[in-house]
């Protein structure tokens, strides 16, 4: 299978919103927004960020002119400090490969694009919130579960 990984552009926004809907509507959580309203809101959000050269980047995986997956990443800057502590990291999100294309290395190719971009931005780490089903994938690619993260939910 021939797969091309490329940066997303404005012309991909409707497809990217559809992928986001597929990803999130397949979770265990009940949707609180109807599909059309979500797609319109998501397209608006994405069109303001995709291809702008800003903090957000999105990569698409295509096979035979069909989008089969995508991943979003945001470059996050920390306040400067005088130690060797990293001042930039990558937040990886909305990582999705359509089910019929999984297990073919497409996710690994998308992840490699994010890792390379992060290196080019001098990011010292990549953070994400994995699903139960994706944890093995990330562990295979060198990710770990830190003990020093704290969160507070509403």
C-alpha positions, -999 to +999 in steps of 0.1 A: +000+000+000+014+034-010+008+060+016+018+097+014+022+118+046+017+155+040+009+187+058-028+195+058-041+226+040-073+247+040-088+224+014-086+195+038-106+211+066-140+193+059-122+160+058-103+167+089-135+177+108-151+144+096-121+124+109-123+142+143-160+133+144-152+097+136-126+096+163-146+112+191-180+098+183-165+063+186-155+068+222-176+057+252-188+092+259-222+103+247-222+131+222-239+162+234-238+180+201-254+169+168-231+159+140-238+188+116-233+214+144-201+198+155-187+196+119-195+233+113-178+243+146-148+220+141-143+232+105-143+268+116-118+261+144-095+241+120-097+266+092-082+292+115-053+270+124-044+246+095-016+258+072-010+290+090+026+283+102+015+290+137+017+268+168-006+241+153+003+216+126-017+188+111-005+159+090-026+138+067-021+102+055-034+096+020-037+063+001-049+063-035-061+100-031-082+090+000-075+105+034-070+075+057-057+093+089-044+124+105-027+138+135-026+173+151+002+187+171+007+220+189+040+235+199+038+247+235+063+272+249+072+274+285+085+304+303+123+307+300+143+293+329+180+292+337+182+254+340+184+226+314+146+221+318+129+220+284+113+252+274+093+238+244+072+207+240+048+192+216+012+184+225+000+156+202-038+151+197-066+139+175-044+111+162-067+088+141-062+062+114-094+048+099-100+012+112-096-005+079-061+010+075-048+002+109-019-023+113-002-011+081+024+013+095+004+044+087+002+055+124+040+051+127+045+073+097+022+100+110+040+098+144+074+101+127+063+133+110+053+148+144+086+137+160+106+152+132+087+184+133+092+186+171+130+180+167+131+209+142+114+231+167+138+221+195+110+205+215+123+183+243+093+161+247+059+151+233+029+148+256-005+132+249-034+115+265-036+080+251-067+058+250-065+024+265-063+009+230-034+032+219-011+027+249+008-002+234+014+017+202+030+046+221+050+023+243+064+006+211+075+041+199+094+050+231+068+068+251+066+063+288+042+071+317+058+098+340+053+098+377+055+136+380+023+148+363-004+163+384-039+172+372-069+188+387-103+183+371-132+206+375 
